[in-house]
Amino acid sequence: MSKKNKNLQKQVLVSQTEEENAAVVEDNGAESVVVEEQTKQVKQDKKQLKADKKDVKGKKEKKPKEKKFRKKVRETTSELKKVSWPSFGEVCKKTGIVLSVVVIFGVVLFGLDVALYYLFGLLT
């Protein structure tokens, strides 16, 4: 039986007990002790219904997030296994190439800056 059906049954039981309580109060005032006990039971049933609704909502929200997170972790690990990681020697060589290119372009730009500064000084 699904949780919705159980919740509906609980709601029906709660409404039936409320109707019975109202009928008992109308019939005889001497049975007020029984009515009080039934009222307490109805309040407890309502609290349990609210707790059940919160549990159902909380579980529905958590499961998809957990599944999505696990799926993402599995996909990430499988992709990282496919990566071909360079060796330490290759990393050092390529880092040296990058640094040398940066230094060369720095020198060229510095030379252009000095030349343009000199030409601007001739114009003024």
C-alpha atoms as an extended CHARMM CRD file, in Angstrom:
* protein
*
       124  EXT
         1         1  MET       CA              0.0000000000        0.0000000000        0.0000000000  PROA      1               0.0000000000
         2         2  SER       CA              1.4000000000        3.3970000000       -0.9100000000  PROA      2               0.0000000000
         3         3  LYS       CA              2.0790000000        6.1440000000        1.6090000000  PROA      3               0.0000000000
         4         4  LYS       CA             -0.5920000000        8.3600000000        0.0820000000  PROA      4               0.0000000000
         5         5  ASN       CA             -3.2070000000        5.6650000000        0.6640000000  PROA      5               0.0000000000
         6         6  LYS       CA             -2.0300000000        5.2260000000        4.2600000000  PROA      6               0.0000000000
         7         7  ASN       CA             -2.2180000000        8.9760000000        4.8180000000  PROA      7               0.0000000000
         8         8  LEU       CA             -5.7220000000        9.0810000000        3.3720000000  PROA      8               0.0000000000
         9         9  GLN       CA             -6.8010000000        6.2290000000        5.6590000000  PROA      9               0.0000000000
        10        10  LYS       CA             -5.3680000000        8.0450000000        8.6560000000  PROA      10              0.0000000000
        11        11  GLN       CA             -7.2080000000       11.2100000000        7.6800000000  PROA      11              0.0000000000
        12        12  VAL       CA            -10.4590000000        9.2650000000        7.3500000000  PROA      12              0.0000000000
        13        13  LEU       CA             -9.9100000000        7.7030000000       10.7860000000  PROA      13              0.0000000000
        14        14  VAL       CA             -9.2140000000       11.0990000000       12.3040000000  PROA      14              0.0000000000
        15        15  SER       CA            -12.3550000000       12.6150000000       10.7900000000  PROA      15              0.0000000000
        16        16  GLN       CA            -14.4380000000        9.6160000000       11.9360000000  PROA      16              0.0000000000
        17        17  THR       CA            -13.1780000000        9.9300000000       15.4990000000  PROA      17              0.0000000000
        18        18  GLU       CA            -13.9310000000       13.6520000000       15.4460000000  PROA      18              0.0000000000
        19        19  GLU       CA            -17.5120000000       12.9170000000       14.3580000000  PROA      19              0.0000000000
        20        20  GLU       CA            -17.8650000000       10.2610000000       17.0710000000  PROA      20              0.0000000000
        21        21  ASN       CA            -16.5650000000       12.6820000000       19.6700000000  PROA      21              0.0000000000
        22        22  ALA       CA            -19.1060000000       15.2950000000       18.6390000000  PROA      22              0.0000000000
        23        23  ALA       CA            -21.9210000000       12.7110000000       18.8560000000  PROA      23              0.0000000000
        24        24  VAL       CA            -20.8540000000       11.6150000000       22.3440000000  PROA      24              0.0000000000
        25        25  VAL       CA            -20.8170000000       15.1960000000       23.5830000000  PROA      25              0.0000000000
        26        26  GLU       CA            -24.3360000000       15.7380000000       22.2520000000  PROA      26              0.0000000000
        27        27  ASP       CA            -25.6740000000       12.4980000000       23.7940000000  PROA      27              0.0000000000
        28        28  ASN       CA            -24.4500000000       12.8040000000       27.3550000000  PROA      28              0.0000000000
        29        29  GLY       CA            -22.3040000000       15.2150000000       29.3060000000  PROA      29              0.0000000000
        30        30  ALA       CA            -21.2730000000       12.4580000000       31.7710000000  PROA      30              0.0000000000
        31        31  GLU       CA            -19.0530000000       10.8550000000       29.1660000000  PROA      31              0.0000000000
        32        32  SER       CA            -16.7430000000       13.8810000000       29.0120000000  PROA      32              0.0000000000
        33        33  VAL       CA            -13.7900000000       11.8240000000       30.3130000000  PROA      33              0.0000000000
        34        34  VAL       CA            -14.0650000000        9.4760000000       27.3290000000  PROA      34              0.0000000000
        35        35  VAL       CA            -14.3420000000       12.4600000000       25.0220000000  PROA      35              0.0000000000
        36        36  GLU       CA            -11.1940000000       14.0130000000       26.4780000000  PROA      36              0.0000000000
        37        37  GLU       CA             -9.2530000000       10.7940000000       25.9370000000  PROA      37              0.0000000000
        38        38  GLN       CA            -10.5260000000       10.5350000000       22.3880000000  PROA      38              0.0000000000
        39        39  THR       CA             -9.6270000000       14.1770000000       21.7870000000  PROA      39              0.0000000000
        40        40  LYS       CA             -6.0870000000       13.4890000000       22.9730000000  PROA      40              0.0000000000
        41        41  GLN       CA             -5.9090000000       10.5290000000       20.6100000000  PROA      41              0.0000000000
        42        42  VAL       CA             -7.1420000000       12.6810000000       17.7210000000  PROA      42              0.0000000000
        43        43  LYS       CA             -4.4800000000       15.2870000000       18.4630000000  PROA      43              0.0000000000
        44        44  GLN       CA             -1.8020000000       12.5930000000       18.5370000000  PROA      44              0.0000000000
        45        45  ASP       CA             -3.0860000000       11.2140000000       15.2210000000  PROA      45              0.0000000000
        46        46  LYS       CA             -2.9030000000       14.6840000000       13.6740000000  PROA      46              0.0000000000
        47        47  LYS       CA              0.6650000000       15.1370000000       14.9060000000  PROA      47              0.0000000000
        48        48  GLN       CA              1.5880000000       11.7610000000       13.4550000000  PROA      48              0.0000000000
        49        49  LEU       CA              0.0130000000       12.7300000000       10.1250000000  PROA      49              0.0000000000
        50        50  LYS       CA              2.0640000000       15.9070000000       10.0100000000  PROA      50              0.0000000000
        51        51  ALA       CA              5.2180000000       13.9830000000       10.8670000000  PROA      51              0.0000000000
        52        52  ASP       CA              4.4470000000       11.4210000000        8.1490000000  PROA      52              0.0000000000
        53        53  LYS       CA              3.9280000000       14.1600000000        5.5870000000  PROA      53              0.0000000000
        54        54  LYS       CA              7.2670000000       15.7310000000        6.5140000000  PROA      54              0.0000000000
        55        55  ASP       CA              8.9840000000       12.3520000000        6.2670000000  PROA      55              0.0000000000
        56        56  VAL       CA              7.4880000000       11.6890000000        2.8490000000  PROA      56              0.0000000000
        57        57  LYS       CA              8.5040000000       15.1210000000        1.5700000000  PROA      57              0.0000000000
        58        58  GLY       CA             11.9930000000       14.8560000000        3.0300000000  PROA      58              0.0000000000
        59        59  LYS       CA             12.6110000000       11.4080000000        1.5350000000  PROA      59              0.0000000000
        60        60  LYS       CA             11.3980000000       12.4260000000       -1.9010000000  PROA      60              0.0000000000
        61        61  GLU       CA             13.7540000000       15.4030000000       -1.9390000000  PROA      61              0.0000000000
        62        62  LYS       CA             16.8140000000       13.5180000000       -0.6660000000  PROA      62              0.0000000000
        63        63  LYS       CA             16.7180000000       10.4880000000       -2.9560000000  PROA      63              0.0000000000
        64        64  PRO       CA             17.0360000000       12.3400000000       -6.2690000000  PROA      64              0.0000000000
        65        65  LYS       CA             19.8460000000       14.5340000000       -4.9100000000  PROA      65              0.0000000000
        66        66  GLU       CA             21.7510000000       11.4960000000       -3.6470000000  PROA      66              0.0000000000
        67        67  LYS       CA             21.2640000000        9.6910000000       -6.9350000000  PROA      67              0.0000000000
        68        68  LYS       CA             22.3920000000       12.7210000000       -8.9160000000  PROA      68              0.0000000000
        69        69  PHE       CA             25.4530000000       13.1760000000       -6.7100000000  PROA      69              0.0000000000
        70        70  ARG       CA             26.4420000000        9.5050000000       -6.9560000000  PROA      70              0.0000000000
        71        71  LYS       CA             25.9340000000        9.5500000000      -10.7060000000  PROA      71              0.0000000000
        72        72  LYS       CA             28.0900000000       12.6680000000      -11.0350000000  PROA      72              0.0000000000
        73        73  VAL       CA             30.8630000000       11.1030000000       -8.9340000000  PROA      73              0.0000000000
        74        74  ARG       CA             30.8280000000        7.9220000000      -11.0400000000  PROA      74              0.0000000000
        75        75  GLU       CA             30.9500000000        9.9150000000      -14.2810000000  PROA      75              0.0000000000
        76        76  THR       CA             33.8010000000       12.0830000000      -12.9950000000  PROA      76              0.0000000000
        77        77  THR       CA             35.9010000000        9.1280000000      -11.8920000000  PROA      77              0.0000000000
        78        78  SER       CA             35.3650000000        7.3320000000      -15.1870000000  PROA      78              0.0000000000
        79        79  GLU       CA             36.4190000000       10.4400000000      -17.1320000000  PROA      79              0.0000000000
        80        80  LEU       CA             39.5220000000       10.9090000000      -14.9670000000  PROA      80              0.0000000000
        81        81  LYS       CA             40.5440000000        7.3210000000      -15.7400000000  PROA      81              0.0000000000
        82        82  LYS       CA             40.4410000000        8.1480000000      -19.4610000000  PROA      82              0.0000000000
        83        83  VAL       CA             42.8060000000       11.1310000000      -19.1100000000  PROA      83              0.0000000000
        84        84  SER       CA             46.3820000000       10.5470000000      -20.2470000000  PROA      84              0.0000000000
        85        85  TRP       CA             48.4810000000       12.2770000000      -17.6320000000  PROA      85              0.0000000000
        86        86  PRO       CA             51.9180000000       13.5870000000      -18.7290000000  PROA      86              0.0000000000
        87        87  SER       CA             55.0720000000       12.4470000000      -16.9960000000  PROA      87              0.0000000000
        88        88  PHE       CA             57.0810000000       14.7700000000      -14.7470000000  PROA      88              0.0000000000
        89        89  GLY       CA             59.7300000000       15.2230000000      -17.4490000000  PROA      89              0.0000000000
        90        90  GLU       CA             57.1490000000       16.2920000000      -20.0220000000  PROA      90              0.0000000000
        91        91  VAL       CA             55.6620000000       18.7990000000      -17.5800000000  PROA      91              0.0000000000
        92        92  CYS       CA             59.1010000000       20.3210000000      -16.8850000000  PROA      92              0.0000000000
        93        93  LYS       CA             59.9230000000       20.6260000000      -20.6150000000  PROA      93              0.0000000000
        94        94  LYS       CA             56.6160000000       22.2610000000      -21.4730000000  PROA      94              0.0000000000
        95        95  THR       CA             56.8770000000       24.6310000000      -18.5010000000  PROA      95              0.0000000000
        96        96  GLY       CA             60.3210000000       25.6890000000      -19.7230000000  PROA      96              0.0000000000
        97        97  ILE       CA             58.9650000000       26.3370000000      -23.2240000000  PROA      97              0.0000000000
        98        98  VAL       CA             56.1230000000       28.4730000000      -21.8470000000  PROA      98              0.0000000000
        99        99  LEU       CA             58.4700000000       30.5180000000      -19.6620000000  PROA      99              0.0000000000
       100       100  SER       CA             60.9310000000       31.1120000000      -22.5220000000  PROA      100             0.0000000000
       101       101  VAL       CA             58.1200000000       32.2710000000      -24.8570000000  PROA      101             0.0000000000
       102       102  VAL       CA             56.8500000000       34.6630000000      -22.1600000000  PROA      102             0.0000000000
       103       103  VAL       CA             60.3450000000       36.1130000000      -21.6620000000  PROA      103             0.0000000000
       104       104  ILE       CA             60.8670000000       36.5260000000      -25.4290000000  PROA      104             0.0000000000
       105       105  PHE       CA             57.5580000000       38.3440000000      -25.8720000000  PROA      105             0.0000000000
       106       106  GLY       CA             58.3440000000       40.5030000000      -22.8300000000  PROA      106             0.0000000000
       107       107  VAL       CA             61.6700000000       41.5660000000      -24.3900000000  PROA      107             0.0000000000
       108       108  VAL       CA             60.0090000000       42.2910000000      -27.7590000000  PROA      108             0.0000000000
       109       109  LEU       CA             57.2560000000       44.3910000000      -26.1500000000  PROA      109             0.0000000000
       110       110  PHE       CA             59.7960000000       46.2330000000      -24.0290000000  PROA      110             0.0000000000
       111       111  GLY       CA             61.8250000000       47.0190000000      -27.1980000000  PROA      111             0.0000000000
       112       112  LEU       CA             58.7180000000       48.3310000000      -28.9850000000  PROA      112             0.0000000000
       113       113  ASP       CA             57.8210000000       50.4530000000      -25.9800000000  PROA      113             0.0000000000
       114       114  VAL       CA             61.3020000000       52.0160000000      -25.8400000000  PROA      114             0.0000000000
       115       115  ALA       CA             61.3270000000       52.6300000000      -29.6230000000  PROA      115             0.0000000000
       116       116  LEU       CA             57.9060000000       54.2990000000      -29.5890000000  PROA      116             0.0000000000
       117       117  TYR       CA             58.9010000000       56.4030000000      -26.5710000000  PROA      117             0.0000000000
       118       118  TYR       CA             62.0100000000       57.5770000000      -28.4540000000  PROA      118             0.0000000000
       119       119  LEU       CA             59.9490000000       58.4200000000      -31.5890000000  PROA      119             0.0000000000
       120       120  PHE       CA             57.3910000000       60.3100000000      -29.4930000000  PROA      120             0.0000000000
       121       121  GLY       CA             60.2670000000       62.3080000000      -27.9290000000  PROA      121             0.0000000000
       122       122  LEU       CA             61.4720000000       63.3320000000      -31.4420000000  PROA      122             0.0000000000
       123       123  LEU       CA             57.9900000000       64.5800000000      -32.3700000000  PROA      123             0.0000000000
       124       124  THR       CA             57.6430000000       66.8150000000      -29.3240000000  PROA      124             0.0000000000
